[in-house]
Amino acid sequence: SYEARGLRMAQAALEHLRAAFNMALDDAAQAKAFGITSNPFARVRVSEAPDHDADEDADNERGTRALSEKEIAKLWQDLHAKTTVTAGNGAQLTVQVDARTRLALLLGLSTGQRIEQVLKTRVQDVDLKGRVWTIPTAHRKVRRTLRASKRAAAKLPHRVPLHDLAVSLWTEAIGLRTNTENPWLFPNTNKQGVEQVTYRDHRTLSKFVSRWCERTKFASFTPRDLRRTWTTQAGRWRLDYEVRERIMDHALPGIGAKVYDEADYFEPMAELMEAFGRRLAALIAGKQDDSERGNVVPIARRAGGA
């Protein structure tokens, strides 16, 4: 589309400006001559649109909001529950979201990864014992400039640490396999409901969510909003921004992150995911996480001399 093409051109222009200022900063004489002390484009971002892969470009559907805490808890409950809906002829029907659809959505919400990557997961990508989900390099949304570079980090798979809830969700997804020769955990099905040896298209999931929200009166959202919800909620819980960005497999600004830093940061990522998992489990259970209570004393209890 014209919009996507314009965003790609803007992204390319931004990268050229960022590189030009970095070159000036690397040359002390130029930096002094032009009075350059920092790169004003270091943290500027146009959009994620230029990095779409082909199937994303064809869809063009973008996330628009983050779910609130109440909506997160309600979504988790509603996706498990049977719901009464009104059919086109006015009849009342009791329906329940199929297990794989539910798992795909909840895994997106629980891990902060792209819904396309969830749907493209193979059984060999999930290590339940090691508590890690590996996203192959071919499924990573790595900037084209990094793919063409010699950086090792840009060519490696993305390793996502798993908390208890995510482990239980992946365990259930693996348990749903009926054809052990089919590696895809979210296989596509034909009109007769027969599983195909290919992964489910994210656009069918988006259409389902749209219809489901309309029928159940749940506030409208898209599958990609679940990724936005993950990082927004982690921010509300004051979990480290840079580590969140690494978990989400975002390119970080700065010459160090782009060129020199080859560390995988798996340990801090695992620690953040564990903290997120505890808070998420407490949220959907309607409880406050013990680790967040600290030394807070309710006013009423203090007034009573407790």
N, C-alpha and C positions, 0 to 999 in steps of 0.2 A: 504494500500500500504506500501512498505518498507520505503518510505520517511516519511509517516505519523507515522509509528511505531518508526522510528528513532527519530523523533521530540518529540514524547511522552516520550521516554527513556531519551532524553536530558533534557526535562522539569523536569522529576522526579529527575534526578541527580542534576539539578540546585536547586530544592527546598530543597533537602537534604543538600547541601552545604550552602545554605542561612540559614537554620535552625541551622546548626552546629555553624556558626559564631554568630548567635543571642544568642545561649546558652552560648558561650564563653563571649560575651559582657555582658550578664546578671550576670556573675560571675566575680566580680572585680579582684579576685586573678588570675584567668585564663587569663583574658584580660591583666593584667599587666605582667604575666609570659611569655606570647607569643607576647607581644607588639601589641595587637589588639586594634585599636582605632575606627574602623568603619567596617561595613560589605561591602566588595567589591562586593558582589553579590546582594545588596539591589535593584538596579535598572536594573540589567541584565535581558533581556527577550530573550528567545529562539525563540518563535513563538507563534501565536495564534492557530496553527494547533492542538495541543494536546487537546484543549477544544472543538473541533467540536462535534456536536451531530451526530447521525447516518446518517441522510440524507446529512449532509455536508461532512462526510467522504466518502460517496459513490460518491459524485460529484468531490471533489478535485480541483474545479475551484477557483482560488484565484484572488483577485484584484491586479492590477499591477501598477496603476498610479492614480494621482489626476487630475481632469479636471481643466483647466485654467479658469480665469474669463470670457474670451470671449466664451469659450466652454460652460460654465454654462448658460450664457445668450442665446446662440444659441440653446442649448439643450432644454431649457424651451420653446423657440419659436417654434422649429421644432416639438416637441412632440404635440403641439396644432395645427400645420398647416397641410394642405393637401400637399402631396409630389408626384411628378411625378417620377415614377420608370420604368425601362425597364424590361419587363418580359422575360422569357427564349426564347420565340419565336420572340423577338424583338419588341413586341407591347409596346406602352407607356400607363401606367396605373396610375391613380390618386388614392392614398391611404391615409388613415389617421389612426394613432395609436388609438386603441380602448381605451375608457375612463379609464377602470380599469387598463390596462397596464400603461398608462400615469400616473395615480395617484400613483400607486405603486412605480414607479421610482422617481417621484417628492417628494413623502413622504420620501423615503430613503435619497434623497439629502437634504431635508429640515430639517430633524430631527436627522440625524446621526446614526440612528438605523440600525440594520442588516436587509437586504432585506427579509430574512426568517421570521423575526418577524413582518414585515409589512404585509406579505401575510397571516400570522397566526392570524391576528387581527379579533376579533369578535365585533359585534355592541356594546355589553355591556362593552367593554374595553375602549371605547372612550367617555369621558365626555366633550362635547362641551361647556357647560355652565361653568364648572370648569376649562376648558382649560388644560386638562391633559389626556394623553394616558397611560393606565396601561398595562404593559407587564406581564402576569402571571409568577409565579415562574417556572412553567414547561417549559416555553419558553425562560427563561433567560439562558445565556451561562455562568453559574457560575462554577468556578473551582471545580473539584471533591473534593478537600481537604476541601473546604468551605462547600460544601453540607453535608459532613460527620461531620462537626463541630457543636458546640452548638450555634454558632453566629446567633442571630435573623436576622441581616441584610442579611445574605446569603439565608434566607428562605422566604424573603418577595418579593412581586412583585416589578418590576422596574417601577417607575412613571416618565414619560417623560413630562415635561411642554411643552405647545404648544404656538407658536407665531401666529400672524394673518394669515400668509400664510398657515401654517400647519392646522389651524382651518378651513380655507376655503377648503383645500384639503380633509380633513376628512368629512366635511359637504357634499361635492360632492359625496364622496364614499358612505356615508350612504344613500344619495338620490338615488343612483343607484340600491338599493335593490328592487328586484321584488318578492321575496318570503320571507315574514316576519318570516317564521318558520326556515329559514336558517340563523344561526347566523354569518356566515363567510362573511366578506366584500369583499374578493377576492376569490370567490368560483371557484373550478375547474369545467370544462365543459367536456362533452363527445364529441364524434366525430360528433354528431348531433347538438352540441352547447347548449345542455340542462345543466343547472346548477346542480351540485352535492352538497350534503351536506358534503363537505370537502373543505379544503383550496387549493389554487393553489400551485403546486410544483415550487420551485424557479428555478429548472433546465429548465423548459419550458420558464421562463422569460429570463434566460441567453441565450437560443437559439434564442429567438425572437430578443434580443438586438444585437446579433452577425449578424443576417440576416439584421436587420434594418440598422446597421452601414454600411454594405457592399452595400446595395441598395441605400442608401442616400448619401454615400461618407462621412459620419460623422466619425471622427477619432475614431478608435476602443476603446471600453471600456467595462467593465463588470458591472452588477448591484452592485457588491460589491465595485467597485471603487467609487460609490457615497458616501459611508460611509467614505472612505479615503478622498474624496473631501471635505466632510463636516468639518472634523477636520483640514485639511490642510488650507482651506479657513478661518476658525475661527482663526487659528494661524496667517495667513496673516493679519487678522483684529485685532490682538493682544488681543484676548479674552483669559481669564485665562485658562492655561493648565490643572490644577488640576480639575477645574469645568467641563471642556470639557471631561476629563476622566470619571468623575462621570456620566455625561449625557450619555456617550457611554457605561456605565455599565462595565468599566474595573476594574480589581482588582488593587488597589494601593499598592505600596511597603511599607515596614515598619511595625514593630510590632504593632504600634498604629492603623493603618488602618486595619490590618488583624485581630486583636484580640479585641481591646478595643473600637474603635470608632463605635457607633451605630447611630449617627446622620444621617438624610436623606438628608440634604443639598438641600432641594427642593427650598428654596427661592433664593439662589445664582444661582442655575441651571435655575430657571425661568427668572432671570434677564439676564443671559447670552443668553438664547434662544430669549428673546425679542430683545436684541441687534443684534443677528445674523439675526433674521427675518427682522429687519429694513434694515440691510445692504444687505441682499439677495433681498428684494423687490426693493431697489434702483438699485441694479446691473442688475436685469432682466428688469427693466424699463429704463435702460441706464442713470440713474441719480446718482449723488453723494449724499450720506446720509448727511443730514444737521448736524447731531450730530458729524460728522467727519471733518466738515469744520473748526470749531474752529476759530482761529484768523489768518488763513492763508490769505495773501493778494497777489493776482496775481501780478507778477513783472511788467507786462505791465501797469496795473492799477496804481501801485505805481509810476511808472516812469511818468505817465501822470498827477500826482498830484491829483488823485481822493481820 
